[in-house]
Amino acid sequence: MDRMNTENSVSGSWLDKISKSRSLASLKDPLRRRYPFLDKSGLPERLAILGAGAEGRRLAEICARRDIEITAIFDNDATKRGIVIGNHRVAPSDAIGSLDRSVPVIIASHRVLGATLSLEAMGFQVAPFALLQVLAPEIFRPHMFYDGLIEDIYSNKACYLELAEKFSDEESVKVLDRVLGYRLTLDAKQLADVVDWDLYGFSGLLRFEDDEVYVDGGAFDGDSVRMFIDNVNGQYDRVLAFEPDPKTFGRLSNNLKEFPKVEVYNYGLHSARGTLGFNNDGSRGAIIAADGGCQVQVTSVDEVLNGDRASFIKMNIEGAELEALKGSAKTIATWRPKMAISVYHRPNDLYEIPKLVRELGSDYRLFLRQHDGGIIETVLYASV
């Protein structure tokens, strides 16, 4: 995109507001005022929780320690209904209509758009758990998605404005603007008009041939591999699927055993071969972490391919994308593969990953798409 078109597209936008911000407070104070149920410290007096998963339980534990009243806990997952968290038995989500409308509902999930629209239509005050983590991080320890979220935008506003100029279509600038708008407001409605729900359809941005060599970083249980194979009508040369979580790898192997020319690796992708800490909860949120409860083996794309071709690389590896891209540098330089890289696991991934991709290949065209109604599933697409 040329500079004139970019400047026109950001005029009056969230990007424009960010460019004119003069202090961190000028970005944080409006967020606090947006949610009148919060006190000056960013705390509510009472709340209800929607979501009884790990984040919901963590929120409930913090509230109990801080004497923040919890009026009820809800979840739409039948397996969680009836379990006891603190002093509350988890109720089905459809019972939330009986709740006092003066009680704010905190959504303990990274997927918030659908619940926000539904609850607001019922007259509730609604916010994601991320709001408390951003405004009171000393009390509500931030998940890595939200750690320094607003601080990153203010400190690196020049980087985001520069990023807007590097995209190859106007839609990407719009997506970037709405993603930043969500981060500044934590109101999922900011994303409503840019969400493309087809996560592994690659947004029609990538063209596939019948001889693809697909490297899937973060293959989970094989769902993304199966969707790739569907996309190419079963015509491909090779698939390499990487999944470090021992609990999940067995499912991956079993689910893909009937597909030809598919290789599965019980490794995480990183900059080089090694052993790293890992939190292995068996979910999509299992991450490489220094304080992880177990050790996993990691390797690099360059080491595994050893000069062989890759035509498409996908990475959704819970914050290890930057290191894994560094470990793919030779493959990228030689073969110029198409790429689909998650850019949401850490706040600065949103600009650091596109910057690195262009450093690895200056001829890459960059596109940004949002595939869910929350902080997650923001994906950078790159092709030559």
C-alpha positions in Angstrom: 0.0 0.0 0.0 1.2 3.5 -0.7 1.5 6.0 2.1 -1.4 8.2 0.9 -3.9 5.4 1.0 -2.6 4.3 4.4 -3.0 7.8 5.8 -6.5 8.1 4.4 -7.5 4.7 6.0 -6.2 5.6 9.5 -7.7 9.1 9.6 -10.2 9.2 12.5 -9.4 5.6 13.4 -7.9 3.9 16.5 -4.5 4.2 14.8 -5.1 7.9 14.5 -6.0 8.1 18.2 -2.9 6.1 19.1 -0.7 8.4 17.0 -2.0 11.4 18.9 -1.7 9.9 22.4 0.7 11.9 24.6 0.8 9.7 27.7 0.0 6.2 28.8 -2.7 7.6 31.0 -4.4 9.1 27.9 -5.0 5.5 26.8 -5.7 3.8 30.1 -8.0 6.4 31.7 -10.7 6.1 29.0 -10.6 2.4 29.4 -11.3 2.7 33.2 -14.1 5.3 32.5 -15.7 2.9 30.0 -16.7 0.5 32.8 -18.4 2.5 35.6 -18.7 -0.6 37.8 -15.0 -0.3 38.5 -13.5 1.7 41.3 -10.4 3.9 40.9 -8.2 0.9 41.4 -9.9 -1.0 38.6 -11.7 -3.3 41.0 -15.5 -4.2 41.1 -17.3 -4.6 44.4 -19.1 -7.7 43.2 -19.5 -9.7 40.0 -20.8 -12.8 38.3 -18.5 -15.1 36.3 -19.3 -16.6 33.0 -16.8 -19.4 32.4 -15.7 -22.1 34.8 -12.5 -23.2 33.1 -9.0 -22.4 34.3 -9.4 -18.6 33.9 -12.8 -18.6 35.6 -11.4 -20.6 38.6 -8.4 -18.3 38.8 -10.7 -15.3 38.8 -12.9 -16.8 41.6 -9.8 -17.6 43.7 -8.5 -14.0 43.4 -11.9 -12.5 44.3 -12.1 -14.7 47.4 -8.8 -13.4 48.6 -9.7 -9.8 47.9 -13.2 -10.1 49.4 -14.9 -9.3 46.1 -18.3 -10.7 46.2 -19.2 -13.4 43.6 -22.9 -13.7 43.1 -22.9 -16.7 40.7 -20.8 -18.7 38.3 -22.1 -19.9 34.9 -20.9 -22.1 32.1 -22.4 -23.5 28.9 -20.2 -26.6 29.1 -22.4 -29.4 30.4 -19.3 -31.1 31.9 -18.7 -28.1 34.2 -22.2 -27.7 35.4 -22.7 -28.6 39.0 -19.1 -28.5 40.0 -18.3 -26.4 43.0 -15.9 -23.4 42.8 -15.4 -21.7 46.1 -18.9 -21.4 47.6 -20.7 -21.6 44.3 -22.1 -24.5 42.3 -21.7 -23.8 38.5 -25.0 -23.1 36.9 -25.9 -23.5 33.2 -25.5 -20.3 31.1 -29.2 -20.2 30.3 -29.9 -19.5 34.0 -28.1 -16.2 33.8 -31.3 -14.4 32.9 -32.4 -14.5 36.6 -29.3 -12.6 37.7 -29.7 -9.0 39.1 -28.9 -6.7 36.2 -26.9 -4.4 38.5 -24.3 -7.2 38.8 -21.6 -6.9 36.2 -20.8 -10.2 34.3 -17.1 -10.9 33.8 -16.4 -13.3 30.9 -13.6 -15.6 31.8 -12.7 -16.6 28.3 -10.6 -15.3 25.4 -13.6 -15.7 23.1 -16.0 -12.9 24.2 -17.9 -11.5 21.2 -20.9 -13.8 21.2 -21.3 -13.7 25.0 -20.9 -9.9 25.0 -23.6 -9.4 22.4 -26.0 -11.8 24.1 -25.5 -10.4 27.7 -25.7 -6.8 26.6 -29.0 -7.5 24.8 -30.3 -8.8 28.1 -29.3 -5.6 29.9 -26.1 -6.6 31.7 -22.9 -4.7 32.1 -20.3 -7.0 30.6 -16.5 -7.1 30.4 -13.8 -9.7 29.8 -11.5 -10.9 32.6 -8.8 -9.2 30.6 -10.1 -5.8 31.8 -9.2 -6.6 35.4 -5.8 -8.0 34.3 -5.0 -4.8 32.3 -6.2 -2.3 34.9 -5.1 -4.1 38.1 -2.3 -6.4 37.1 -0.8 -6.4 40.6 -4.0 -8.2 41.8 -5.1 -10.1 38.7 -1.9 -11.5 37.3 -2.2 -11.0 33.5 -2.3 -14.0 31.2 0.5 -13.6 28.6 -2.0 -12.3 26.1 -2.7 -9.2 28.2 0.6 -8.6 30.0 1.5 -5.0 29.3 -1.3 -4.7 26.6 -1.8 -0.9 26.8 1.8 -0.2 27.6 2.9 -2.0 24.5 0.6 0.1 22.3 1.8 3.4 23.8 5.5 2.5 23.8 5.4 1.1 20.3 2.8 3.3 18.6 5.3 4.3 15.9 5.8 0.6 15.1 2.0 0.1 14.7 1.7 3.1 12.4 4.7 1.8 10.3 3.1 -1.7 10.2 -0.1 -0.2 8.7 2.0 1.0 5.8 3.4 -2.5 5.1 0.2 -4.4 4.5 -0.8 -5.3 0.9 -4.6 -4.5 1.2 -6.9 -2.1 2.9 -8.7 -4.9 4.8 -5.5 -5.6 6.7 -5.3 -2.0 7.9 -8.9 -2.2 9.0 -8.3 -5.4 10.8 -5.2 -3.9 12.5 -7.2 -0.9 13.5 -10.0 -3.0 15.0 -7.6 -5.3 16.8 -5.9 -2.2 18.4 -9.4 -0.8 19.2 -10.3 -4.0 21.0 -7.0 -3.9 23.0 -7.7 -0.3 24.0 -11.4 -0.8 24.9 -11.7 -4.5 25.7 -15.0 -4.3 24.0 -15.4 -7.2 21.6 -17.9 -5.3 19.4 -14.9 -3.5 18.0 -14.1 -6.7 16.2 -17.6 -7.5 15.0 -17.2 -6.3 11.4 -13.8 -7.8 10.7 -14.1 -11.3 12.1 -13.6 -14.0 9.4 -14.7 -17.2 11.2 -13.0 -19.5 8.8 -9.7 -20.0 10.8 -8.1 -22.6 8.6 -9.6 -21.5 5.3 -6.6 -19.1 5.1 -9.0 -16.3 4.1 -8.6 -17.0 0.4 -5.3 -15.2 0.6 -3.1 -18.2 -0.1 -3.1 -20.2 -3.3 -2.3 -23.9 -3.1 -0.9 -26.2 -5.7 -1.0 -30.0 -5.8 2.6 -30.5 -4.7 2.6 -28.6 -1.4 5.0 -29.4 1.5 3.1 -28.2 4.6 4.9 -27.6 7.9 2.3 -27.4 10.7 3.7 -25.9 13.9 1.2 -26.5 16.7 -0.7 -29.2 15.0 -2.8 -30.0 18.1 -4.9 -33.1 17.4 -4.6 -32.9 13.6 -7.5 -30.6 12.9 -5.5 -28.1 10.9 -3.7 -30.8 8.9 -7.1 -32.4 8.0 -8.4 -29.0 6.9 -5.3 -28.4 4.8 -5.7 -31.8 3.1 -9.3 -30.9 2.4 -8.2 -27.6 0.9 -5.9 -29.3 -1.5 -8.3 -32.1 -2.3 -5.9 -34.6 -1.0 -3.1 -33.6 -3.5 0.1 -32.8 -1.7 3.8 -33.9 -1.5 4.4 -34.0 2.2 3.0 -32.8 5.6 5.2 -32.4 8.7 3.1 -31.9 11.9 4.7 -30.8 15.1 3.1 -31.0 18.5 5.1 -30.9 21.8 2.4 -31.7 24.3 2.7 -35.4 25.2 -1.0 -35.6 26.0 -2.0 -34.3 22.7 0.6 -36.0 20.5 -1.0 -39.4 21.0 -4.3 -38.0 19.6 -2.5 -36.3 16.7 -0.7 -39.6 15.8 -3.9 -41.6 15.9 -6.0 -39.0 14.0 -3.5 -38.8 11.2 -2.3 -42.4 10.9 -4.5 -43.1 7.8 -3.2 -40.1 5.8 -0.3 -40.9 3.5 2.8 -38.7 3.4 2.1 -37.2 6.8 5.0 -37.2 9.3 4.2 -36.4 13.0 6.9 -35.0 15.4 6.6 -34.9 19.2 8.6 -31.7 19.2 7.9 -28.0 19.6 9.2 -25.6 17.0 11.9 -23.1 18.2 15.1 -21.5 17.0 17.2 -24.6 17.6 17.2 -28.1 19.0 16.9 -28.2 22.8 14.8 -29.0 25.9 12.4 -26.4 27.3 9.9 -26.2 30.2 6.3 -26.9 29.2 2.8 -26.6 30.7 1.1 -29.7 29.4 -2.6 -29.2 30.2 -3.6 -31.1 27.0 -5.4 -28.1 25.6 -4.7 -25.5 22.9 -3.4 -23.3 25.6 -0.5 -25.6 26.5 2.6 -23.5 26.3 6.4 -23.5 26.4 7.3 -21.8 29.7 10.4 -21.5 31.9 8.4 -22.7 34.9 6.6 -25.4 33.1 5.7 -28.6 34.9 7.5 -30.9 32.5 10.3 -30.8 29.8 9.7 -31.1 26.1 12.0 -31.4 23.1 12.1 -28.6 20.6 13.7 -28.3 17.2 13.8 -26.0 14.3 12.3 -26.1 10.8 15.7 -25.7 9.3 17.1 -28.7 11.2 14.3 -31.0 10.3 14.1 -30.1 6.6 17.9 -29.9 6.3 17.6 -28.0 3.0 14.5 -29.8 1.7 11.6 -27.8 0.4 8.7 -26.2 2.3 5.9 -24.5 0.4 3.7 -23.5 3.3 4.4 -22.9 7.0 1.7 -22.4 9.6 2.6 -21.6 13.2 0.2 -21.3 16.2 2.7 -22.2 19.0 1.6 -20.2 22.0 4.2 -17.4 22.0 7.2 -19.3 20.4 6.5 -18.0 16.9 9.3 -15.4 16.8 11.9 -18.0 17.9 10.5 -20.6 15.5 10.6 -18.2 12.6 14.3 -17.5 13.4 14.8 -21.3 13.2 13.2 -21.3 9.8 15.4 -18.6 8.3 17.3 -20.8 5.8 14.1 -22.5 4.6 12.4 -19.2 4.1 15.4 -17.7 2.3 15.7 -20.7 0.0 12.1 -21.6 -0.7 10.0 -18.5 0.1 7.1 -20.6 1.5 3.6 -19.2 2.1 3.0 -18.5 5.8 0.2 -18.2 8.3 1.5 -17.1 11.6 -0.4 -16.3 14.8 0.4 -12.8 16.1 -1.5 -12.5 19.3 0.2 -14.6 22.0 2.2 -11.7 23.3 1.1 -8.1 22.8 4.2 -7.1 20.7 3.8 -10.2 18.5 1.4 -8.1 16.5 4.2 -5.9 15.0 7.3 -7.9 15.8 6.3 -11.0 13.8 5.5 -9.0 10.6 8.7 -7.1 11.0 10.7 -10.3 11.2 8.9 -11.9 8.3 9.9 -8.9 6.1 13.5 -9.1 7.4 13.6 -12.8 6.4 12.1 -12.0 3.0 11.7 -8.4 1.8 9.5 -9.5 -1.1 6.8 -11.0 1.1 3.3 -9.5 0.8 1.6 -9.2 4.2 -2.0 -9.6 5.1 -3.7 -9.5 8.5 -7.0 -11.3 9.4 -9.0 -11.8 12.6 -10.6 -15.2 13.1 -12.3 -14.9 16.5 -14.2 -12.4 18.6 -11.5 -11.7 21.2 -7.7 -11.4 21.7 -7.1 -14.8 20.0 -6.8 -15.9 16.4 -5.2 -12.8 14.9 -3.2 -14.3 12.0 -0.5 -12.8 9.7 -0.5 -14.3 6.1 2.6 -13.9 4.0 3.2 -14.8 0.4 5.5 -13.8 -2.5 
